[in-house]
Amino acid sequence: MFPVVILAAGEGSRLRKGGAPLPKPLVPVLGLTLLERSLLTWRRAGAKEFYVVVGCEGERVAAHARELARRHGLSVQIVENPHWSDGNGTSVLAMKGLISTPFFVSMVDHLFEPYLVERFVHLVHGEKETVLAVDPRIGQVFDPSDATKVRLDGDRVIEAGKEILPYHAVDMGLFLCQEGIYQALEEAWGEGDGSLTGGVKRLAARGKIKAITLEEGFWVDVDTLEGLKYAKKGLLTCVARSREEGWVSHYLNRHLSQWITARLASTSITPNRITFLAFALAVAAGCLFALGRLGTNILAALLVQGASVVDGCDGEVARLKFLATPWGAWWDTLLDRYADGIIVLGITWGYSHSHDGAWPWILGLISLLAFVMASYAKKEHVLRFGEPLPLDVGNRLTRRDLRLFAIFIGGLLNRPFAFMVALAALSHLWIGWVLWRRHG
C-alpha cells in the first residue's frame, strides 16, 4: 500500500471561533482526536506508512502525532510546512523530496466512515493517474455552500472550485497523487493559489485527473461546531447500523444505546468492561426473578431490558474507537449465553415457588435449549453452508433483542414464565421449520 500523507497544518479558524480551544487535529470526536481517527481509519484500510504535515501550532500537533504513533504502533513521520498559511497545497508540496509518487493524501478534518476509505483504496488499485474521490449525493452533503464542487465529463475532472456552476459532485478530500502533482501545485502557488484545489484545476485543464465516485457511506468536512455535531451523529449512526439486527434493537434499543455510547466513548471504559456490565445486569435480573414476587419481577424486567440496551453499547464503542477484536466478540457471545441461562434459571426458580412438581423445571430446560439452539443454529448455518439464514420474520422473532424484550414485558405483567415459554415454543418451531426447509 502507498504511503498516506495527512494534512494537519491548518489553523481551523472557524472551529476555534465557534469555541474549540484546541488545534483542529487535536479536537476530540467521540473519544478520538481528528488526527487519531484519521490515522486509525487509514490503518484499517491497510496503510502502514504515514506522513503528518504540521504547520499551525506545529510542535503541539507533532507531539500528539508521536504519542499516537507510540500508542498504536504506527510508522509516522512528521513534516513541517513553514508555508502552511498559503494553503493546503503547500502541505503536499512539503513532501517533495521526501517521497515520490504515488501516495495518498487525506485531510485531517475530513472524517470518513472506514468503509469509504477502504473502498477508495480498492478502486484506485492499478491507477496511473491522479485520482480524486467525489460524492455525487449533492443534496446530502453537509454545508454544500462551503464544499469544493467538481464538474465532470464522464470520469474526468474538468473543473473544481467552490463557486463553479453547474457541478456534478463534491470533492471528498481523498486523493491518490501521481506524477505531475508537484508541478501542478507549484504552478498554482506561483500564481498566488496555494490550495490543493489550485493544483487540481491545473491537472484538470491537462486532462490529468480522474474522479472516482463514492455513492455510499458517511463522511463530513469538520470546519465548524455544527459540523462537529453532525460528525458525531453520523458516526454513531454508522457504528449502530446493522442489516441483521432485530426489530427491538433497530426501533428501540439503538436510540438508547447510542445516547449511552456517546457518553461512554469519551471515557476510558473498554468494550469488554461494557460487555461485563451488561452481563452483571442480566445476573442481577435472574436473581430478582428467582424471588418470584411482583415487585422483584418488575425490577428484574427493567434490568433485563437495561442489559439488552447496554449489550449494544460494547460493539458500538468498539467500532467507534477501533477497538473491535475477535476475542471481544467471542467474549460477548459467551457471556450472552451465560446471561440467557441465568435469566431462564431465575424465572423458572421463581415460578416453582408457587407451582409444585417437576413440570416448571422441564419447561425451563426446554426454554433454555430453545434460546441456546436458536443462536447456535444461525451460527452453524453460516459455518456449514457459507451463508446466513434468510432474514425472514421467523429469524427476527427468535433474536435475542426480542426475546429479552418479551421477558421484560412479561416481568412487568408478573408473567415472566409464561412469556418465556411462549418465546421458547416459537424458537423451537422456527428451528424445526428451518431444518425441514433446508432438508427439502
C-alpha positions in Angstrom: 0.0 0.0 0.0 1.2 3.5 -0.8 2.2 6.0 1.9 -0.5 8.2 3.3 0.0 11.9 3.8 -2.3 13.5 6.3 -2.6 17.3 6.0 -2.8 18.7 9.6 -1.2 22.1 9.2 -4.3 24.4 9.0 -5.4 26.8 11.7 -9.1 25.7 11.9 -10.1 29.3 12.5 -13.9 28.7 12.1 -13.9 25.9 14.5 -11.9 28.0 17.0 -14.2 30.9 16.6 -17.0 28.5 17.5 -15.4 27.8 20.8 -13.0 24.9 20.2 -9.8 25.7 22.3 -7.5 23.2 20.5 -5.7 23.0 17.2 -8.1 21.2 14.8 -6.1 17.9 14.6 -6.4 17.6 18.4 -10.2 18.3 18.5 -11.9 15.2 20.1 -14.7 13.4 18.3 -16.3 10.7 20.4 -13.2 9.7 22.3 -10.6 10.1 19.5 -9.0 13.2 18.1 -9.4 14.1 14.5 -5.8 13.1 13.8 -6.1 9.8 15.7 -9.4 8.9 13.9 -7.7 9.7 10.5 -4.7 7.5 11.3 -6.7 4.6 12.5 -9.2 4.8 9.6 -6.3 4.6 7.1 -4.7 1.8 9.1 -8.0 -0.1 8.8 -7.7 0.3 5.1 -4.2 -1.2 5.1 -1.9 1.8 5.4 1.5 1.2 7.1 3.5 4.3 6.4 2.2 7.8 7.4 3.4 11.3 7.0 1.7 14.0 9.1 2.2 17.6 7.8 2.1 20.2 10.5 2.0 23.9 10.5 -0.1 26.0 12.9 0.9 25.1 16.4 3.2 22.5 14.8 5.0 21.4 17.9 1.8 20.6 19.7 0.3 18.7 16.8 3.6 16.9 16.2 3.9 15.8 19.9 0.4 14.4 19.6 1.2 12.6 16.4 4.3 11.0 18.0 2.2 9.9 21.0 -0.3 8.3 18.7 2.4 6.5 16.8 3.8 5.1 20.1 0.4 4.1 21.4 -0.8 2.4 18.3 2.5 1.1 16.9 2.3 3.2 13.8 5.1 4.4 11.5 4.6 8.2 11.5 7.0 10.8 10.2 6.4 14.5 11.0 6.9 17.0 8.2 6.9 20.7 8.9 5.3 23.1 6.4 6.5 26.7 7.1 4.2 28.0 4.3 1.0 26.4 5.7 -0.8 29.8 5.8 -0.6 30.0 2.0 -3.0 27.0 1.6 -3.1 23.2 1.9 -1.5 22.7 -1.4 1.8 23.8 0.1 1.5 21.0 2.6 1.5 18.5 -0.2 4.5 20.4 -1.7 6.3 20.0 1.6 6.5 16.3 0.7 8.6 16.9 -2.4 12.0 15.4 -2.0 10.8 13.2 0.9 8.5 10.7 -1.0 7.9 10.2 -4.7 4.6 9.4 -6.3 2.3 7.6 -5.9 0.9 8.4 -2.4 -2.4 9.0 -0.8 -3.5 12.4 0.6 -6.2 12.9 3.2 -7.3 16.0 5.1 -7.2 15.6 8.9 -10.6 17.5 9.2 -12.4 15.2 6.7 -13.9 12.4 8.7 -14.8 9.2 7.0 -16.7 6.0 7.8 -13.9 3.4 7.5 -15.7 1.6 4.7 -15.3 4.7 2.4 -11.5 4.8 2.7 -11.3 1.0 2.2 -13.5 1.3 -0.9 -11.4 4.2 -2.3 -8.1 2.2 -1.8 -9.6 -0.8 -3.6 -11.0 1.2 -6.5 -7.7 3.1 -7.2 -5.6 0.0 -7.3 -3.6 0.0 -10.6 -4.5 3.6 -11.5 -1.7 5.5 -13.2 -3.2 9.0 -12.9 -4.0 11.3 -10.0 -7.4 10.3 -8.7 -9.9 12.4 -6.6 -12.8 10.8 -4.6 -16.0 12.6 -5.3 -19.5 12.3 -3.8 -22.4 12.8 -6.3 -25.0 12.9 -3.4 -25.1 16.7 -3.6 -28.3 17.0 -1.6 -26.8 15.0 1.3 -23.5 16.9 1.7 -23.2 18.9 4.9 -22.8 22.6 4.3 -22.7 22.4 0.5 -22.1 26.2 0.2 -18.6 25.6 1.6 -17.8 22.4 -0.3 -15.4 22.2 -3.2 -17.6 21.4 -6.2 -16.4 19.3 -9.1 -17.6 19.3 -12.7 -17.1 16.0 -14.6 -17.0 14.7 -18.1 -17.5 11.0 -17.6 -14.8 10.0 -15.1 -12.6 13.1 -15.9 -12.5 16.1 -13.6 -12.7 19.2 -15.9 -13.2 21.9 -13.3 -13.1 22.3 -9.5 -13.9 25.2 -7.1 -16.4 26.4 -4.5 -18.3 28.7 -6.9 -18.5 26.7 -10.1 -21.9 26.1 -11.8 -23.1 23.6 -12.8 -21.3 20.9 -10.9 -21.9 17.1 -10.6 -20.2 16.1 -7.4 -18.3 17.3 -4.3 -14.6 16.9 -3.5 -14.3 14.5 -0.6 -10.7 15.3 0.3 -9.3 11.9 -0.7 -6.5 11.7 -3.3 -4.2 9.3 -4.9 -1.4 11.6 -6.1 0.6 10.5 -9.2 3.4 12.1 -11.3 2.7 15.7 -12.1 1.0 16.7 -8.8 4.1 18.6 -7.5 4.4 20.6 -10.8 0.7 21.5 -10.9 0.8 22.7 -7.2 4.0 24.7 -7.8 2.4 26.4 -10.8 -0.7 27.3 -8.9 1.2 28.6 -5.9 3.4 30.7 -8.2 0.2 32.3 -9.4 -1.0 33.1 -5.9 -3.1 30.0 -5.3 -1.5 27.7 -2.7 -4.6 25.5 -2.3 -4.8 21.8 -3.3 -7.8 22.8 -5.4 -5.4 25.1 -7.4 -3.3 22.1 -8.4 -6.5 20.1 -9.2 -7.6 22.8 -11.6 -4.3 22.7 -13.5 -4.3 18.9 -13.7 -8.0 19.0 -14.9 -7.0 21.5 -17.6 -4.5 19.0 -18.9 -6.9 16.1 -18.6 -4.6 14.5 -16.0 -7.0 13.9 -13.1 -9.7 11.3 -12.8 -12.7 11.1 -10.4 -13.8 8.0 -8.6 -17.4 8.3 -7.4 -18.3 7.0 -3.9 -22.1 6.8 -3.5 -22.4 5.1 -0.2 -21.1 5.7 3.3 -20.8 8.7 5.7 -18.2 11.5 5.6 -18.1 15.1 6.6 -15.7 18.1 6.5 -15.4 19.3 10.1 -15.0 23.0 9.8 -17.4 24.3 12.4 -19.1 23.3 15.7 -22.2 22.4 13.7 -20.1 20.2 11.5 -18.6 18.6 14.6 -22.1 17.8 16.0 -23.1 16.4 12.6 -20.0 14.2 12.6 -20.8 12.7 16.0 -24.3 12.0 15.0 -23.2 10.4 11.7 -20.6 8.2 13.3 -23.0 6.9 15.9 -25.4 6.0 13.2 -22.7 4.2 11.3 -21.5 2.1 14.2 -25.0 1.1 15.1 -26.0 0.2 11.5 -26.5 -3.5 11.0 -28.5 -5.3 8.4 -29.1 -8.2 10.7 -30.2 -6.5 13.9 -33.6 -7.3 15.2 -36.7 -5.1 15.4 -36.3 -4.2 19.0 -32.7 -3.2 18.5 -33.5 -1.2 15.5 -36.6 0.7 16.7 -35.9 1.0 20.4 -32.6 -0.2 21.8 -30.3 1.7 19.3 -31.8 5.0 20.2 -31.0 4.4 23.8 -27.6 2.7 23.3 -26.3 5.5 21.0 -27.1 8.0 23.7 -25.1 5.9 26.2 -22.3 5.2 23.8 -21.8 8.9 23.0 -21.0 9.4 26.7 -19.0 6.2 27.3 -16.8 6.9 24.2 -15.2 9.9 25.9 -14.2 7.8 28.9 -11.5 5.1 29.3 -14.0 2.3 29.8 -13.3 -0.6 27.4 -15.8 -2.5 25.3 -15.1 -5.7 27.3 -16.0 -3.9 30.5 -19.2 -2.8 29.0 -19.9 -6.4 28.0 -19.4 -7.5 31.6 -21.7 -4.7 32.8 -24.5 -6.0 30.6 -23.8 -9.5 31.9 -23.9 -8.2 35.5 -27.3 -6.6 34.9 -28.6 -9.8 33.5 -27.3 -11.8 36.5 -29.0 -9.3 38.9 -32.2 -9.7 36.9 -32.0 -13.5 37.2 -31.5 -13.3 40.9 -34.5 -11.0 41.3 -36.7 -13.2 39.1 -35.8 -16.1 41.4 -37.6 -14.4 44.3 -40.8 -14.8 42.4 -42.6 -11.7 43.8 -44.4 -8.9 41.9 -42.1 -6.1 43.0 -38.9 -8.1 42.2 -40.3 -9.3 38.9 -40.9 -5.7 37.8 -37.4 -4.6 38.9 -35.9 -7.7 37.2 -37.8 -6.8 34.0 -36.3 -3.4 34.0 -32.8 -4.8 34.5 -33.3 -7.3 31.6 -34.2 -4.5 29.2 -31.3 -2.4 30.6 -29.0 -5.3 29.9 -30.3 -5.6 26.4 -29.6 -1.9 25.7 -26.2 -1.9 27.3 -25.3 -5.1 25.3 -25.4 -3.0 22.2 -23.0 -0.4 23.6 -20.0 -2.6 23.7 -20.0 -3.2 19.9 -20.7 0.5 19.2 -17.8 1.7 21.4 -15.5 -1.0 19.9 -16.3 0.1 16.3 -16.3 3.8 17.1 -12.8 3.7 18.7 -11.3 1.0 16.5 -11.2 -1.5 19.5 -13.1 -4.4 17.9 -11.3 -7.7 18.2 -12.2 -11.3 17.6 -11.6 -12.0 21.3 -14.0 -9.3 22.3 -16.7 -10.6 20.0 -16.2 -14.1 21.4 -16.3 -12.9 25.0 -19.6 -11.1 24.2 -21.1 -14.2 22.7 -20.1 -16.4 25.6 -21.4 -14.0 28.3 -24.7 -13.6 26.3 -25.3 -17.3 26.5 -24.5 -17.4 30.2 -26.7 -14.5 30.8 -29.6 -16.2 29.0 -29.1 -19.3 31.1 -29.1 -17.3 34.4 -32.3 -15.4 33.4 -34.1 -18.6 32.5 -32.9 -20.3 35.7 -34.1 -17.3 37.8 -37.5 -17.2 36.1 -38.0 -20.9 36.5 -36.9 -20.9 40.1 -39.3 -18.0 41.0 -42.2 -19.7 39.2 -41.5 -23.0 41.0 -42.2 -21.3 44.4 -45.9 -21.3 43.6 -46.2 -24.3 41.3 -45.3 -27.8 42.6 -43.9 -30.7 40.6 -41.2 -31.1 38.0 -43.0 -29.6 35.0 -41.9 -26.0 35.7 -38.3 -27.2 35.6 -38.9 -29.3 32.5 -40.4 -26.2 30.7 -37.5 -24.2 32.0 -35.0 -26.6 30.5 -36.9 -26.7 27.2 -36.8 -22.9 27.2 -33.1 -22.8 27.8 -32.4 -25.2 25.0 -34.6 -23.1 22.6 -32.7 -19.9 23.3 -29.3 -21.6 23.0 -30.2 -23.5 19.9 -31.7 -20.5 18.1 -28.3 -18.8 18.3 -26.4 -22.0 17.6 -28.5 -22.8 14.5 -27.8 -19.4 12.9 -24.0 -19.6 13.5 -23.8 -23.2 12.4 -25.7 -22.5 9.2 -23.0 -19.9 8.3 -20.2 -22.3 9.2 -21.7 -25.3 7.3 -23.2 -23.6 4.3 -21.2 -20.5 4.0 -24.2 -18.1 4.1 -26.5 -16.7 6.8 -30.1 -17.9 7.2 -32.7 -15.7 5.4 -33.6 -12.6 7.4 -37.2 -13.5 7.5 -39.9 -13.0 10.1 -39.1 -16.2 12.0 -35.4 -15.2 12.1 -36.2 -11.8 13.6 -38.7 -13.2 16.1 -36.1 -15.5 17.5 -33.4 -12.9 18.0 -32.1 -12.1 21.5 -33.3 -8.5 21.5 -36.9 -9.5 21.0 -36.6 -12.4 23.5 -35.3 -10.1 26.2 -38.0 -7.5 25.4 -40.7 -10.2 25.7 -39.3 -11.2 29.1 -39.2 -7.5 30.0 -43.0 -7.2 29.2 -43.7 -10.5 30.9 -42.0 -9.3 34.0 -43.9 -6.0 34.1 -47.1 -8.0 33.9 -45.9 -10.5 36.5 -46.0 -13.3 33.9 -42.3 -13.8 33.0 -42.6 -17.6 33.0 -45.5 -17.6 30.5 -43.8 -15.2 28.2 -40.5 -17.1 28.4 -42.2 -20.4 27.5 -44.1 -18.9 24.6 -40.9 -17.5 23.1 -39.2 -20.9 23.6 -42.0 -22.6 21.7 -41.7 -20.1 18.9 -37.9 -20.7 18.7 -38.3 -24.5 18.6 -40.9 -24.2 15.8 -38.7 -21.9 13.8 -35.7 -24.3 14.2 -37.9 -27.2 13.0 -39.1 -25.2 10.0 -35.5 -24.3 9.0 -34.4 -27.9 9.3 -37.4 -29.1 7.2 -36.9 -26.4 4.5 -33.1 -27.0 4.3 -33.6 -30.7 4.0 -36.3 -30.3 1.4 
